[in-house]
Amino acid sequence: MLRPTWVEVDLKKIQLNLQAVKKLVGPKVKLMAVVKANAYGHGAVEVAQAVIKAGAECLAVATLDEAVALREAGLKPMILVMGTNIPADGVEAAAVHNITQALCTEELARSLSASSQELGLTATVHLKIDTGMGRIGVHVDDAAQFMSKIRELPGLQVTGVFSHFASADEADQEYTSLQLVRFREALDNLTRHGYTFPRRHIANSAGILDYPESYFDLVRPGCILYGCWPGPNTNNSLPLEPTLAFKTRIVYLKKIPAGTSISYGRTYISSCQRTLATLPVGYADGFPRCLSNRGQVLIRGQRCPVVGRVCMDQCIVDVSEVPGVSLGDEVVLIGSQHEDSISAAEVASLAGTIDLDILCGIGARVPRIYR
């Protein structure tokens, strides 16, 4: 590494988290591991390889380029692209790389069919039904009619049907139950019209934890693979382990007298003599600027406050209370050190967001180290 800021990813813990999910859902339910957004900041290729070895049947991503990158890295299992934002010149790539595409528009269906015919291939798709998320998907009442329009398209094979929960992590279960009713009604109506699907799925991480009736043929674990709970209202009983640590090192130490201002805007002015450490990490790396004057880090097992504004590439912490603090000391931004730990959820709470936002926000220039 040319810069002492890095992320450590524990692939074994990701595998253990997946196996905990597998045990919960039972042997008849397949697992589609969600590795979109660079596997929530952990590294898509490395995580995909690990979860497939641990028993995941297939993978899910958000965009076609994410899927192509996995194929080019040698991943062979089925990959579902859950979004529909494929540019015209990307349709061919889906067929060439044998990537399964979410489908909810006739335009995309016809493009996939035409491209597949030209290549002498078959494009596979999963019908996306909107049961109440409101982003993309065919309306539940229109699913059978939609299928009737695309069923005869050559070079197109519908191998699955799915939907997505909007609020399965909320304490009020009424809306999620309604979505399940809608999904079942859509499946029943499709069956009456002669349409059946090898894979039916709706359960995300929150659904896996709280709605066993939503498992169908497969489930889509996302955040729980990475040791994150969907929310405070879910059944957090699985033995999940956090899988990522975000670290840096002290690169500069100095003593300052009372009345010294620190960083942009002079938002921190020392009230007495202090010892400060400069860290080579900032908001461009995913250490949020809103942690200015409120975040904490671990050094030698002790919590040290962030002082002044977090800069793009650096930040400053007060190490006055850390005995023996030295240049090069390891600094934990997320993770454990000695007897203490700072979770992504804790950082997210300070930043006014969710832990997945923090994990996904760790910058590409921060190297990932795998173990």
Secondary structure by P-SEA (a helix, b strand, c coil): cccccbbbbcaaaaaaaaaaaaaaaccccccccccccccccccaaaaaaaaaaacccbbbbccaaaaaaaaaaccccccccccccccccaaaaaaaabbbbbbccaaaaaaaaaaaaaacbbbbbbbbbbcccccccccccaaaaaaaacccccccccccccccccccccccaaaaaaaaaaaaaaaaaaaaaccccccccccccccccccccccccbbbbccccccccccccccccccccccbbbcccccccccccccccccccccccccccbbbbbbcccccccccccccccbbbbcccbbbbbcccccccbbbbbcccccccccccbbbcccccccccccaaaaaaaacccaaaaaaaccccbbbbcc
